[in-house]
Amino acid sequence: MKHMRLLILALLILISATSIAQTNTKVELTEYIREIQIWHKEQNNMSLAFWIPKSYWRLALADSPMVNEQVLSEIERAFEDYVLVCALDGEIQVNGMMTFTNKTELSKTIAVIDSDNNNYFPLTNEELSPEALAFSEAIRPMFAQMLGQMGQGMHFYFFEVKDQQGANVFNEYQKGQFKIKHSNKEFEYKLPLVCLLPSKKCPVDGAEMKGNWEYCPYHGVELKE
C-alpha cells in the first residue's frame, strides 16, 4: 500500500500526541485512548484489549502536513470493512521481566461479541485485503521497536462484523455495545464514545457536563443538547 507509512505514522501519533481535533470539538487524546484501550490487571497478569475504530485515523492524522483529504479517505477505505483489535496477555516474572502469549495462542481465545451474543473470530491472512495484510505484517516490528518488550507482546487481529447492508456494525458515534474476549477475560465497550460527543452544560450554573449524561449529578436537572 503506497500510504503504509501513514498508517504507521498514525499509530506513532497514538502513543506520542497530546490532543487531536475533530471539526469543532476538541478531543483529548488521553480520553479517547481511555475509552478504546481497556486493561485487566490481576496479581502478576496484565491483559489488554485495544479497539482501533475508523475515526482514529482521521483524528490522529488531521493536522499532519503530509496528509490530505484524498490520503485520509484511502486510509479509511482500507479499514472500513474491519474491526481492528490489538490484544496483549502477559505475566510479570519474579525478575521483573514479562512473558507474553504469542499471536497464535492468543488467536485461539480471542473473539468479538456483538449485542446479540454472536461470536466473531479473527480473519486469516488469506481473508484480508492486501492493504490490511501489509499493515498487519509491518506494524508488529514497529511496535516492538517503539515499545520494547511490551510491544513484542501486542498482536493485531482483524474481524468482520457487518449488518445486512454490508456496513460495519460497530460505529463509535452511534449507540451500541460489544465485547472483546481473550485469555479468559472480557472487555466491554459502550457506544458512542463519550469523548466524541459534544459536551452539555448544566442549566443551573453552566458547568460543563459529559455528552452522554442525561441529568446534572449535582442539581438533578435534565441536560439538553
MDAnalysis code that builds the backbone (N, CA, C; Angstrom):
import MDAnalysis as mda
import numpy as np

u = mda.Universe.empty(675, n_residues=225, atom_resindex=np.repeat(np.arange(225), 3), trajectory=True)
u.add_TopologyAttr("name", ["N", "CA", "C"] * 225)
u.add_TopologyAttr("resid", np.arange(1, 226))
u.add_TopologyAttr("resname", ["MET", "LYS", "HIS", "MET", "ARG", "LEU", "LEU", "ILE", "LEU", "ALA", "LEU", "LEU", "ILE", "LEU", "ILE", "SER", "ALA", "THR", "SER", "ILE", "ALA", "GLN", "THR", "ASN", "THR", "LYS", "VAL", "GLU", "LEU", "THR", "GLU", "TYR", "ILE", "ARG", "GLU", "ILE", "GLN", "ILE", "TRP", "HIS", "LYS", "GLU", "GLN", "ASN", "ASN", "MET", "SER", "LEU", "ALA", "PHE", "TRP", "ILE", "PRO", "LYS", "SER", "TYR", "TRP", "ARG", "LEU", "ALA", "LEU", "ALA", "ASP", "SER", "PRO", "MET", "VAL", "ASN", "GLU", "GLN", "VAL", "LEU", "SER", "GLU", "ILE", "GLU", "ARG", "ALA", "PHE", "GLU", "ASP", "TYR", "VAL", "LEU", "VAL", "CYS", "ALA", "LEU", "ASP", "GLY", "GLU", "ILE", "GLN", "VAL", "ASN", "GLY", "MET", "MET", "THR", "PHE", "THR", "ASN", "LYS", "THR", "GLU", "LEU", "SER", "LYS", "THR", "ILE", "ALA", "VAL", "ILE", "ASP", "SER", "ASP", "ASN", "ASN", "ASN", "TYR", "PHE", "PRO", "LEU", "THR", "ASN", "GLU", "GLU", "LEU", "SER", "PRO", "GLU", "ALA", "LEU", "ALA", "PHE", "SER", "GLU", "ALA", "ILE", "ARG", "PRO", "MET", "PHE", "ALA", "GLN", "MET", "LEU", "GLY", "GLN", "MET", "GLY", "GLN", "GLY", "MET", "HIS", "PHE", "TYR", "PHE", "PHE", "GLU", "VAL", "LYS", "ASP", "GLN", "GLN", "GLY", "ALA", "ASN", "VAL", "PHE", "ASN", "GLU", "TYR", "GLN", "LYS", "GLY", "GLN", "PHE", "LYS", "ILE", "LYS", "HIS", "SER", "ASN", "LYS", "GLU", "PHE", "GLU", "TYR", "LYS", "LEU", "PRO", "LEU", "VAL", "CYS", "LEU", "LEU", "PRO", "SER", "LYS", "LYS", "CYS", "PRO", "VAL", "ASP", "GLY", "ALA", "GLU", "MET", "LYS", "GLY", "ASN", "TRP", "GLU", "TYR", "CYS", "PRO", "TYR", "HIS", "GLY", "VAL", "GLU", "LEU", "LYS", "GLU"])
u.atoms.positions = np.array([
    [0.854, -1.193, 0.000],
    [0.000, 0.000, 0.000],
    [0.883, 1.233, 0.000],
    [0.674, 2.157, -0.924],
    [1.596, 3.284, -1.062],
    [1.547, 4.225, 0.126],
    [0.466, 4.174, 0.895],
    [0.368, 5.055, 2.054],
    [0.592, 4.298, 3.361],
    [1.270, 3.155, 3.301],
    [1.512, 2.389, 4.511],
    [2.279, 3.196, 5.551],
    [3.189, 4.034, 5.094],
    [3.950, 4.843, 6.054],
    [3.025, 5.741, 6.870],
    [1.914, 6.132, 6.286],
    [0.974, 6.986, 7.007],
    [0.204, 6.189, 8.051],
    [-0.045, 4.916, 7.773],
    [-0.684, 4.077, 8.771],
    [0.236, 3.894, 9.976],
    [1.501, 3.702, 9.711],
    [2.462, 3.575, 10.796],
    [2.550, 4.893, 11.564],
    [2.556, 6.007, 10.837],
    [2.577, 7.317, 11.472],
    [1.384, 7.503, 12.387],
    [0.230, 7.010, 11.963],
    [-0.969, 7.151, 12.780],
    [-0.798, 6.481, 14.130],
    [-0.210, 5.299, 14.141],
    [-0.021, 4.610, 15.407],
    [1.077, 5.249, 16.241],
    [2.065, 5.858, 15.590],
    [3.064, 6.620, 16.330],
    [2.408, 7.800, 17.038],
    [1.508, 8.473, 16.332],
    [0.797, 9.603, 16.923],
    [-0.056, 9.138, 18.088],
    [-0.615, 7.932, 17.983],
    [-1.454, 7.390, 19.038],
    [-0.699, 7.339, 20.364],
    [0.597, 7.097, 20.302],
    [1.397, 6.992, 21.508],
    [1.915, 8.349, 21.965],
    [2.288, 9.220, 21.016],
    [3.033, 10.419, 21.373],
    [2.234, 11.711, 21.428],
    [1.092, 11.786, 20.743],
    [0.368, 13.053, 20.678],
    [-0.350, 13.358, 21.986],
    [-0.721, 14.603, 22.163],
    [-1.428, 15.011, 23.379],
    [-2.867, 15.364, 23.123],
    [-3.223, 15.747, 21.902],
    [-4.617, 16.026, 21.596],
    [-4.834, 15.909, 20.104],
    [-6.106, 15.665, 19.719],
    [-6.471, 15.559, 18.322],
    [-7.728, 16.361, 18.095],
    [-7.931, 16.832, 16.851],
    [-9.056, 17.710, 16.578],
    [-10.106, 17.004, 15.745],
    [-11.358, 17.327, 16.001],
    [-12.459, 16.773, 15.210],
    [-13.477, 17.876, 15.011],
    [-13.559, 18.395, 13.790],
    [-14.425, 19.509, 13.432],
    [-14.343, 20.586, 14.506],
    [-15.464, 20.884, 15.179],
    [-15.468, 21.947, 16.164],
    [-15.255, 21.448, 17.585],
    [-15.043, 20.168, 17.739],
    [-14.893, 19.595, 19.069],
    [-13.440, 19.227, 19.307],
    [-12.897, 19.693, 20.418],
    [-11.532, 19.333, 20.783],
    [-11.563, 18.030, 21.562],
    [-10.919, 17.013, 21.045],
    [-10.932, 15.710, 21.676],
    [-9.576, 15.469, 22.322],
    [-9.558, 15.257, 23.618],
    [-8.321, 14.960, 24.312],
    [-7.918, 13.517, 24.036],
    [-6.692, 13.340, 23.588],
    [-6.232, 12.004, 23.223],
    [-6.281, 11.060, 24.414],
    [-5.963, 11.554, 25.606],
    [-5.983, 10.675, 26.772],
    [-7.388, 10.123, 27.022],
    [-8.403, 10.950, 26.805],
    [-9.780, 10.493, 26.984],
    [-10.169, 9.496, 25.890],
    [-9.749, 9.782, 24.678],
    [-10.042, 8.892, 23.551],
    [-9.431, 7.507, 23.797],
    [-8.161, 7.501, 24.202],
    [-7.468, 6.241, 24.447],
    [-8.092, 5.506, 25.621],
    [-8.503, 6.238, 26.634],
    [-9.094, 5.608, 27.815],
    [-10.345, 4.807, 27.460],
    [-11.054, 5.245, 26.440],
    [-12.277, 4.547, 26.053],
    [-12.037, 3.371, 25.112],
    [-10.998, 3.444, 24.298],
    [-10.780, 2.366, 23.325],
    [-9.731, 1.353, 23.790],
    [-9.004, 1.687, 24.850],
    [-7.955, 0.805, 25.361],
    [-8.329, 0.377, 26.775],
    [-8.599, -0.919, 26.955],
    [-9.056, -1.428, 28.244],
    [-8.060, -2.462, 28.771],
    [-7.627, -2.253, 30.020],
    [-6.691, -3.164, 30.676],
    [-7.400, -3.974, 31.754],
    [-6.985, -5.215, 31.898],
    [-7.340, -6.042, 33.054],
    [-6.030, -6.397, 33.745],
    [-5.941, -6.064, 35.028],
    [-4.726, -6.368, 35.790],
    [-5.116, -7.145, 37.040],
    [-4.513, -8.299, 37.207],
    [-4.807, -9.151, 38.352],
    [-3.535, -9.852, 38.785],
    [-3.062, -9.489, 39.982],
    [-1.808, -10.024, 40.512],
    [-0.685, -9.790, 39.495],
    [-0.096, -10.851, 38.968],
    [1.024, -10.684, 38.038],
    [0.608, -10.721, 36.569],
    [-0.688, -10.759, 36.316],
    [-1.169, -10.851, 34.944],
    [-1.662, -9.496, 34.444],
    [-1.351, -9.191, 33.195],
    [-1.839, -7.981, 32.542],
    [-2.397, -8.357, 31.175],
    [-3.640, -7.931, 30.918],
    [-4.263, -8.216, 29.628],
    [-4.836, -6.929, 29.053],
    [-4.761, -6.802, 27.747],
    [-5.187, -5.587, 27.054],
    [-6.096, -5.917, 25.889],
    [-7.147, -5.107, 25.740],
    [-7.936, -5.068, 24.510],
    [-7.907, -3.629, 24.026],
    [-7.520, -3.427, 22.794],
    [-7.308, -2.087, 22.244],
    [-8.016, -2.028, 20.900],
    [-9.244, -1.509, 20.921],
    [-10.044, -1.367, 19.704],
    [-9.622, -0.093, 18.977],
    [-9.329, -0.202, 17.674],
    [-8.924, 0.958, 16.877],
    [-10.033, 1.244, 15.866],
    [-10.954, 2.141, 16.218],
    [-12.094, 2.420, 15.333],
    [-11.701, 3.256, 14.127],
    [-12.603, 3.327, 13.185],
    [-12.342, 4.053, 11.939],
    [-11.990, 5.511, 12.188],
    [-12.633, 6.136, 13.172],
    [-12.412, 7.565, 13.412],
    [-10.982, 7.873, 13.817],
    [-10.288, 6.887, 14.348],
    [-8.935, 7.142, 14.840],
    [-8.024, 7.723, 13.769],
    [-8.083, 7.146, 12.570],
    [-7.139, 7.551, 11.529],
    [-7.303, 9.028, 11.174],
    [-8.534, 9.464, 10.998],
    [-8.769, 10.867, 10.639],
    [-8.390, 11.791, 11.797],
    [-8.734, 11.400, 13.003],
    [-8.423, 12.228, 14.165],
    [-6.919, 12.354, 14.375],
    [-6.220, 11.261, 14.240],
    [-4.787, 11.264, 14.503],
    [-3.990, 11.969, 13.416],
    [-4.480, 11.908, 12.181],
    [-3.713, 12.443, 11.059],
    [-4.227, 13.789, 10.563],
    [-5.269, 14.310, 11.186],
    [-5.925, 15.514, 10.677],
    [-4.984, 16.697, 10.550],
    [-4.050, 16.835, 11.478],
    [-3.167, 18.004, 11.485],
    [-1.814, 17.747, 10.829],
    [-1.641, 16.577, 10.251],
    [-0.359, 16.258, 9.635],
    [-0.224, 16.954, 8.282],
    [0.873, 17.682, 8.053],
    [1.068, 18.343, 6.760],
    [1.311, 17.350, 5.623],
    [1.586, 16.089, 5.972],
    [1.858, 15.066, 4.971],
    [0.582, 14.452, 4.409],
    [-0.552, 14.742, 5.044],
    [-1.782, 14.027, 4.716],
    [-2.846, 14.986, 4.208],
    [-3.392, 14.694, 3.034],
    [-4.505, 15.481, 2.513],
    [-5.784, 14.652, 2.587],
    [-6.883, 15.216, 2.151],
    [-8.173, 14.539, 2.250],
    [-8.202, 13.242, 1.453],
    [-7.553, 13.228, 0.296],
    [-7.531, 12.017, -0.518],
    [-6.843, 10.874, 0.217],
    [-5.717, 11.171, 0.850],
    [-4.987, 10.134, 1.578],
    [-5.805, 9.631, 2.761],
    [-6.418, 10.564, 3.488],
    [-7.252, 10.170, 4.615],
    [-8.372, 9.238, 4.176],
    [-8.999, 9.565, 3.062],
    [-10.089, 8.740, 2.554],
    [-9.600, 7.355, 2.162],
    [-8.414, 7.271, 1.592],
    [-7.858, 5.982, 1.195],
    [-7.562, 5.120, 2.416],
    [-7.039, 5.733, 3.454],
    [-6.750, 5.001, 4.680],
    [-8.044, 4.486, 5.304],
    [-9.051, 5.349, 5.346],
    [-10.330, 4.933, 5.921],
    [-10.944, 3.781, 5.139],
    [-10.862, 3.845, 3.817],
    [-11.425, 2.773, 2.988],
    [-10.692, 1.452, 3.218],
    [-9.394, 1.533, 3.491],
    [-8.600, 0.321, 3.690],
    [-9.051, -0.452, 4.928],
    [-9.643, 0.256, 5.903],
    [-10.002, -0.381, 7.167],
    [-11.506, -0.403, 7.443],
    [-12.317, 0.199, 6.593],
    [-13.732, 0.349, 6.915],
    [-14.481, -0.970, 6.981],
    [-13.966, -2.012, 6.371],
    [-14.650, -3.304, 6.387],
    [-14.295, -4.149, 7.605],
    [-13.392, -3.655, 8.442],
    [-12.874, -4.478, 9.526],
    [-13.114, -3.864, 10.902],
    [-13.135, -4.752, 11.895],
    [-12.976, -4.357, 13.288],
    [-11.527, -4.700, 13.630],
    [-10.731, -3.679, 13.931],
    [-9.302, -3.869, 14.176],
    [-9.046, -3.836, 15.681],
    [-8.417, -4.893, 16.190],
    [-8.179, -5.033, 17.621],
    [-6.714, -5.379, 17.864],
    [-6.129, -4.699, 18.820],
    [-4.804, -5.056, 19.312],
    [-4.986, -5.704, 20.681],
    [-4.361, -6.847, 20.911],
    [-4.531, -7.575, 22.172],
    [-3.180, -7.982, 22.738],
    [-3.159, -8.098, 24.052],
    [-1.935, -8.485, 24.763],
    [-2.331, -9.264, 26.005],
    [-1.552, -10.279, 26.322],
    [-1.704, -11.002, 27.583],
    [-0.313, -11.368, 28.073],
    [0.027, -10.910, 29.281],
    [1.375, -11.139, 29.770],
    [1.434, -11.426, 31.256],
    [2.530, -12.054, 31.676],
    [2.774, -12.366, 33.073],
    [4.083, -11.716, 33.500],
    [4.049, -11.033, 34.642],
    [5.253, -10.430, 35.204],
    [5.979, -11.496, 36.024],
    [7.222, -11.754, 35.670],
    [8.010, -12.774, 36.346],
    [8.700, -12.202, 37.595],
    [9.253, -13.082, 38.407],
    [9.871, -12.651, 39.672],
    [11.069, -11.736, 39.439],
    [11.703, -11.837, 38.279],
    [12.849, -10.980, 37.969],
    [12.433, -9.649, 37.341],
    [11.115, -9.414, 37.256],
    [10.625, -8.158, 36.697],
    [10.390, -8.195, 35.202],
    [10.868, -9.217, 34.536],
    [10.637, -9.357, 33.107],
    [9.219, -9.875, 32.869],
    [8.748, -9.682, 31.631],
    [7.419, -10.156, 31.284],
    [7.485, -11.206, 30.184],
    [6.612, -12.178, 30.279],
    [6.439, -13.144, 29.210],
    [5.038, -12.956, 28.632],
    [4.921, -13.131, 27.326],
    [3.668, -12.824, 26.656],
    [3.143, -14.038, 25.895],
    [1.832, -14.130, 25.814],
    [1.206, -15.133, 24.967],
    [1.463, -14.767, 23.517],
    [1.916, -15.726, 22.723],
    [2.210, -15.415, 21.326],
    [0.930, -15.261, 20.514],
    [1.059, -14.758, 19.300],
    [-0.118, -14.434, 18.497],
    [-0.950, -15.655, 18.170],
    [-0.304, -16.769, 17.869],
    [-1.035, -17.975, 17.512],
    [-1.888, -18.469, 18.671],
    [-1.306, -18.503, 19.861],
    [-2.048, -18.969, 21.029],
    [-3.154, -18.002, 21.418],
    [-2.862, -16.704, 21.335],
    [-3.869, -15.707, 21.693],
    [-5.046, -15.744, 20.711],
    [-4.748, -16.030, 19.456],
    [-5.808, -16.073, 18.444],
    [-6.814, -17.188, 18.714],
    [-6.419, -18.192, 19.499],
    [-7.318, -19.297, 19.821],
    [-8.364, -18.889, 20.857],
    [-8.114, -17.799, 21.577],
    [-9.031, -17.391, 22.642],
    [-9.753, -16.086, 22.342],
    [-9.318, -15.354, 21.318],
    [-9.881, -14.022, 21.094],
    [-11.119, -14.078, 20.212],
    [-12.089, -13.242, 20.557],
    [-13.328, -13.128, 19.778],
    [-13.963, -11.784, 20.053],
    [-14.753, -11.319, 19.114],
    [-15.588, -10.130, 19.295],
    [-17.026, -10.619, 19.448],
    [-17.740, -10.063, 20.430],
    [-19.100, -10.496, 20.738],
    [-20.041, -9.315, 20.578],
    [-21.043, -9.451, 19.708],
    [-21.969, -8.341, 19.497],
    [-23.068, -8.340, 20.559],
    [-23.991, -7.395, 20.461],
    [-25.035, -7.233, 21.477],
    [-26.020, -8.395, 21.512],
    [-26.043, -9.202, 20.444],
    [-26.904, -10.393, 20.415],
    [-26.151, -11.645, 20.832],
    [-24.956, -11.448, 21.359],
    [-24.108, -12.536, 21.856],
    [-23.576, -13.439, 20.747],
    [-23.503, -12.917, 19.527],
    [-22.848, -13.644, 18.443],
    [-21.343, -13.459, 18.542],
    [-20.607, -14.545, 18.333],
    [-19.154, -14.509, 18.411],
    [-18.536, -14.430, 17.018],
    [-17.539, -13.566, 16.886],
    [-16.809, -13.415, 15.623],
    [-15.325, -13.654, 15.911],
    [-14.692, -14.374, 15.001],
    [-13.320, -14.794, 15.235],
    [-12.368, -14.136, 14.225],
    [-11.082, -14.086, 14.548],
    [-10.142, -13.362, 13.682],
    [-10.109, -13.909, 12.263],
    [-9.968, -13.002, 11.318],
    [-9.805, -13.397, 9.926],
    [-8.399, -13.944, 9.712],
    [-8.286, -14.880, 8.808],
    [-6.968, -15.402, 8.441],
    [-6.296, -14.435, 7.467],
    [-5.005, -14.601, 7.269],
    [-4.286, -13.754, 6.312],
    [-4.894, -13.850, 4.918],
    [-5.378, -15.036, 4.572],
    [-5.954, -15.234, 3.247],
    [-7.262, -14.462, 3.068],
    [-7.905, -14.115, 4.167],
    [-9.181, -13.407, 4.104],
    [-9.020, -11.890, 4.137],
    [-7.800, -11.409, 4.351],
    [-7.553, -9.977, 4.447],
    [-7.274, -9.367, 3.080],
    [-7.594, -8.091, 2.956],
    [-7.215, -7.351, 1.754],
    [-5.700, -7.176, 1.746],
    [-5.104, -6.911, 0.591],
    [-3.647, -6.688, 0.550],
    [-3.206, -5.555, 1.483],
    [-4.024, -4.492, 1.587],
    [-3.671, -3.361, 2.451],
    [-3.665, -3.768, 3.918],
    [-4.692, -4.494, 4.328],
    [-4.777, -4.915, 5.724],
    [-3.661, -5.897, 6.063],
    [-3.346, -6.789, 5.140],
    [-2.275, -7.760, 5.375],
    [-0.929, -7.062, 5.491],
    [-0.685, -6.092, 4.634],
    [0.577, -5.352, 4.690],
    [0.704, -4.612, 6.014],
    [-0.393, -4.021, 6.472],
    [-0.390, -3.332, 7.757],
    [-0.065, -4.300, 8.877],
    [-0.722, -5.444, 8.878],
    [-0.543, -6.432, 9.925],
    [0.909, -6.891, 10.011],
    [1.541, -7.058, 8.869],
    [2.919, -7.538, 8.855],
    [3.920, -6.452, 9.209],
    [3.564, -5.196, 8.919],
    [4.506, -4.098, 9.140],
    [4.460, -3.545, 10.552],
    [3.304, -3.600, 11.204],
    [3.153, -2.880, 12.444],
    [3.790, -3.576, 13.644],
    [3.856, -4.897, 13.641],
    [4.395, -5.592, 14.810],
    [5.863, -5.255, 15.062],
    [6.747, -5.319, 14.058],
    [8.137, -4.930, 14.341],
    [8.260, -3.461, 14.711],
    [7.357, -2.609, 14.190],
    [7.373, -1.207, 14.557],
    [7.049, -1.032, 16.034],
    [6.038, -1.750, 16.506],
    [5.676, -1.665, 17.921],
    [6.787, -2.230, 18.801],
    [7.390, -3.309, 18.358],
    [8.477, -3.899, 19.135],
    [9.638, -2.917, 19.267],
    [9.910, -2.176, 18.203],
    [10.988, -1.192, 18.238],
    [10.637, -0.008, 19.131],
    [9.373, 0.447, 19.072],
    [8.949, 1.613, 19.848],
    [8.768, 1.296, 21.320],
    [8.177, 0.129, 21.608],
    [7.750, -0.172, 22.971],
    [8.540, -1.296, 23.618],
    [9.528, -1.801, 22.934],
    [10.377, -2.820, 23.524],
    [9.624, -4.098, 23.832],
    [9.842, -4.603, 25.055],
    [9.262, -5.877, 25.451],
    [7.742, -5.862, 25.380],
    [7.128, -4.770, 25.811],
    [5.678, -4.666, 25.764],
    [5.169, -4.715, 24.318],
    [5.859, -4.023, 23.420],
    [5.456, -4.002, 22.028],
    [5.523, -5.371, 21.376],
    [6.453, -6.193, 21.829],
    [6.568, -7.536, 21.271],
    [5.359, -8.398, 21.605],
    [4.689, -8.062, 22.695],
    [3.543, -8.857, 23.106],
    [2.220, -8.377, 22.557],
    [2.225, -7.283, 21.788],
    [0.985, -6.724, 21.245],
    [0.717, -7.314, 19.863],
    [-0.467, -7.899, 19.698],
    [-0.816, -8.574, 18.460],
    [-2.080, -7.963, 17.870],
    [-2.098, -7.825, 16.539],
    [-3.227, -7.206, 15.849],
    [-4.078, -8.273, 15.160],
    [-5.400, -8.084, 15.303],
    [-6.349, -9.018, 14.707],
    [-7.428, -8.236, 13.967],
    [-7.855, -8.791, 12.838],
    [-8.929, -8.202, 12.046],
    [-10.170, -9.085, 12.133],
    [-11.321, -8.436, 12.330],
    [-12.602, -9.134, 12.371],
    [-13.538, -8.500, 11.353],
    [-14.495, -9.278, 10.897],
    [-15.517, -8.758, 10.006],
    [-16.870, -8.924, 10.680],
    [-17.491, -7.785, 11.031],
    [-18.788, -7.794, 11.711],
    [-19.678, -6.792, 10.977],
    [-20.525, -7.297, 10.079],
    [-21.316, -6.415, 9.225],
    [-22.807, -6.651, 9.393],
    [-23.578, -5.601, 9.068],
    [-25.033, -5.734, 9.079],
    [-25.517, -6.229, 7.716],
    [-26.830, -6.290, 7.532],
    [-27.386, -6.825, 6.289],
    [-27.063, -5.954, 5.077],
    [-26.768, -4.692, 5.317],
    [-26.394, -3.784, 4.229],
    [-24.899, -3.818, 3.933],
    [-24.148, -4.615, 4.677],
    [-22.717, -4.730, 4.458],
    [-21.889, -3.676, 5.154],
    [-22.495, -2.928, 6.089],
    [-21.766, -1.889, 6.817],
    [-21.231, -2.458, 8.130],
    [-20.132, -1.890, 8.592],
    [-19.550, -2.281, 9.866],
    [-20.565, -2.027, 10.978],
    [-20.830, -3.031, 11.794],
    [-21.861, -2.930, 12.827],
    [-21.482, -1.930, 13.911],
    [-20.212, -1.878, 14.276],
    [-19.799, -1.057, 15.405],
    [-19.413, 0.341, 14.931],
    [-20.191, 1.312, 15.346],
    [-19.963, 2.706, 14.968],
    [-19.743, 3.514, 16.233],
    [-18.573, 4.096, 16.366],
    [-18.210, 4.798, 17.601],
    [-19.023, 6.052, 17.859],
    [-19.800, 6.484, 16.849],
    [-20.633, 7.675, 17.004],
    [-22.095, 7.328, 17.315],
    [-22.442, 6.039, 17.251],
    [-23.828, 5.643, 17.422],
    [-23.994, 4.715, 18.622],
    [-25.211, 4.685, 19.150],
    [-25.480, 3.887, 20.340],
    [-25.312, 2.408, 20.039],
    [-24.665, 1.704, 20.945],
    [-24.461, 0.276, 20.800],
    [-23.505, -0.240, 21.848],
    [-23.199, -1.497, 21.761],
    [-22.224, -2.096, 22.674],
    [-21.700, -3.397, 22.096],
    [-20.515, -3.769, 22.524],
    [-19.941, -5.047, 22.139],
    [-18.845, -5.398, 23.126],
    [-18.352, -6.621, 23.032],
    [-17.286, -7.076, 23.915],
    [-16.153, -7.685, 23.087],
    [-14.985, -7.612, 23.642],
    [-13.843, -8.368, 23.144],
    [-13.448, -9.320, 24.262],
    [-13.234, -10.566, 23.920],
    [-12.791, -11.508, 24.943],
    [-11.509, -12.193, 24.487],
    [-10.638, -12.416, 25.417],
    [-9.455, -13.252, 25.185],
    [-8.823, -13.597, 26.528],
    [-8.110, -14.666, 26.568],
    [-7.367, -15.067, 27.773],
    [-8.278, -15.159, 28.997],
    [-9.505, -15.664, 28.796],
    [-10.489, -15.828, 29.874],
    [-10.908, -14.501, 30.506],
    [-10.872, -13.429, 29.738],
    [-11.303, -12.120, 30.218],
    [-12.206, -11.471, 29.181],
    [-13.087, -10.592, 29.659],
    [-13.968, -9.852, 28.768],
    [-13.735, -8.361, 28.926],
    [-13.772, -7.643, 27.795],
    [-13.546, -6.202, 27.756],
    [-14.774, -5.586, 27.077],
    [-15.510, -4.774, 27.806],
    [-16.794, -4.273, 27.321],
    [-16.681, -2.841, 26.808],
    [-17.266, -2.609, 25.638],
    [-17.300, -1.285, 25.021],
    [-18.744, -0.817, 24.898],
    [-18.992, 0.408, 25.359],
    [-20.304, 1.021, 25.220],
    [-20.180, 2.233, 24.310],
    [-21.092, 2.303, 23.355],
    [-21.039, 3.344, 22.337],
    [-22.257, 4.247, 22.428],
    [-22.145, 5.501, 21.959],
    [-20.980, 6.106, 21.313],
    [-19.851, 6.389, 22.313],
    [-18.648, 6.612, 21.788],
    [-17.553, 7.028, 22.644],
    [-17.877, 8.409, 23.212],
    [-17.793, 8.524, 24.509],
    [-18.192, 9.765, 25.173],
    [-17.355, 10.948, 24.702],
    [-16.062, 10.717, 24.461],
    [-15.172, 11.822, 24.098],
    [-15.500, 12.410, 22.731],
    [-16.262, 11.683, 21.923],
    [-16.632, 12.171, 20.594],
    [-17.931, 12.966, 20.602],
    [-18.622, 12.938, 21.715],
    [-19.882, 13.663, 21.820],
    [-19.631, 15.114, 22.245],
    [-20.423, 16.060, 21.749],
    [-20.310, 17.438, 22.241],
    [-20.732, 17.491, 23.704],
    [-20.037, 18.292, 24.489],
    [-20.361, 18.401, 25.907],
    [-21.683, 19.126, 26.103],
    [-22.281, 18.921, 27.259],
    [-23.506, 19.609, 27.641],
    [-23.203, 20.573, 28.786],
    [-24.149, 21.474, 29.058],
    [-23.987, 22.416, 30.167],
    [-25.172, 22.343, 31.103],
    [-24.864, 22.428, 32.377],
    [-25.920, 22.440, 33.378],
    [-26.691, 23.751, 33.271],
    [-28.016, 23.692, 33.158],
    [-28.801, 24.928, 33.048],
    [-28.813, 25.755, 34.330],
    [-28.350, 25.161, 35.434],
    [-28.356, 25.895, 36.708],
    [-27.137, 26.794, 36.834],
    [-25.944, 26.214, 36.662],
    [-24.732, 27.011, 36.857],
    [-23.826, 27.060, 35.628],
    [-24.248, 26.416, 34.523],
    [-23.459, 26.469, 33.303],
    [-22.240, 25.578, 33.300],
    [-22.104, 24.712, 34.303],
    [-20.946, 23.817, 34.370],
    [-20.963, 22.828, 33.209],
    [-19.797, 22.522, 32.677],
    [-19.691, 21.602, 31.549],
    [-19.901, 20.173, 32.013],
    [-20.704, 19.437, 31.274],
    [-21.032, 18.053, 31.598],
    [-20.682, 17.138, 30.420],
    [-20.499, 15.870, 30.716],
    [-20.192, 14.911, 29.656],
    [-21.383, 14.751, 28.715],
    [-21.060, 14.490, 27.446],
    [-22.091, 14.448, 26.420],
    [-23.085, 13.323, 26.562],
    [-22.754, 12.263, 27.298],
    [-23.683, 11.146, 27.461],
    [-24.512, 11.244, 28.735],
    [-24.301, 12.288, 29.528],
    [-25.091, 12.465, 30.743],
    [-26.456, 13.035, 30.393],
    [-27.490, 12.495, 31.014],
    [-28.836, 12.992, 30.784],
    [-29.267, 13.993, 31.854],
    [-28.681, 13.871, 33.045],
    [-29.026, 14.775, 34.142],
    [-27.758, 15.271, 34.833],
    [-27.817, 16.470, 35.368],
    [-26.701, 17.009, 36.151],
    [-26.612, 16.224, 37.454],
    [-25.440, 15.659, 37.777],
    [-25.318, 14.853, 39.002],
    [-25.376, 15.702, 40.279],
    [-25.260, 17.003, 40.142],
    [-25.248, 17.876, 41.312],
    [-26.606, 18.525, 41.582],
    [-27.310, 18.913, 40.496],
    [-28.579, 19.594, 40.664],
    [-29.788, 18.755, 40.264],
    [-29.542, 17.620, 39.604],
    [-30.636, 16.735, 39.240],
    [-31.492, 17.216, 38.095],
    [-31.062, 18.257, 37.409],
    [-31.868, 18.806, 36.311],
    [-31.462, 18.124, 34.999],
    [-32.414, 18.090, 34.064],
    [-32.170, 17.459, 32.783],
    [-31.186, 18.282, 31.963],
    [-30.277, 17.588, 31.298],
    [-29.319, 18.243, 30.428],
    [-29.789, 18.117, 28.996],
    [-29.735, 19.198, 28.264],
    [-30.162, 19.198, 26.876],
    [-28.974, 19.491, 25.971],
    [-29.159, 19.121, 24.689],
    [-28.074, 19.320, 23.714],
    [-27.719, 20.796, 23.596],
])
